[in-house]
Structure formats: C-alpha cells, structure tokens
C-alpha cells in the first residue's frame, strides 16, 4: 500500500491463506455496505488517488442480507474488471433485506495516476460474517485473489 494512504479506524485487513479479507464496522447497515465497498477497493488500489468524476446507479437484489452484500461487492468488482473503473465514493440510497440501490462514483483507470495492488477474482461466502451488536454493524469479507 501507498505509505501516504491512511486506513480508517473502521477498516481492518484480515490475513487469510492465499486470499485477502477485510473487517468493517459501521453505525448502520447502509454505512456498512458503503464501507465494505470502499474497503474492497482499498485492497485493489489506493482509493485516495481516484476521483469521483462519474456517478452511476446500481440496483441489485438477493435472497437475504448476506447474499446482498456479496452481490453488491461482486457487482462493483465486475464493473472494475470489465469497465476498468476505480470507484471512490459509495452512497446507499435504498436498502432492505433483499434489495439495494446505490450511487457509485469514480473514474476510468488511468495507469499514470492509479496503482493496482492486486485483482480480486471473487467475493466469497467463506468466513463471511454480517452481525449487529451494541455498537452497530460489523462484517468480515474474504476475497479470492
């Protein structure tokens, strides 16, 4: 990671054999989804170097909250890989147990300004956790690299 890049206190990196993971905390579920997306991109690149110059709406459905988190992150990773986009800002507009709508902002990958640390092949259900406690919400997500 870039030495100038400061990791927020709500994000921790999880050591996992041959994979990478993050643990995220947030006061509410919408913020947890936003922070999980930011955390995933911080595994891939220096998010601070990305500009939020283009915004698009993502709308997804899944059978439950846990699957919705995996589907959300998978959709963002798919757009990163296929459209060469780096996302830097995430705003959940609507969130229920089975549906999410969010505005995501970023830009096209520019090799002169962006560094790719690693590519994520898949967002996995392995060791996936989404829990609520007295402090808010927390999640652990493992990525297949």
Secondary structure, DSSP 8 states (H G I E B T S, - for coil): --TT----TTEEEEEETTEEEEEEEESSHHHHHHHHHHHHHHHHB-GGG----EEEEEEEE-SSHHHHHHHHHHHHHHHHHHH-EEEEEEEEEEE-SSEEEEEEEEEE--TTT--B-----EE--TT-EEEEETTEEEEEEEEE-
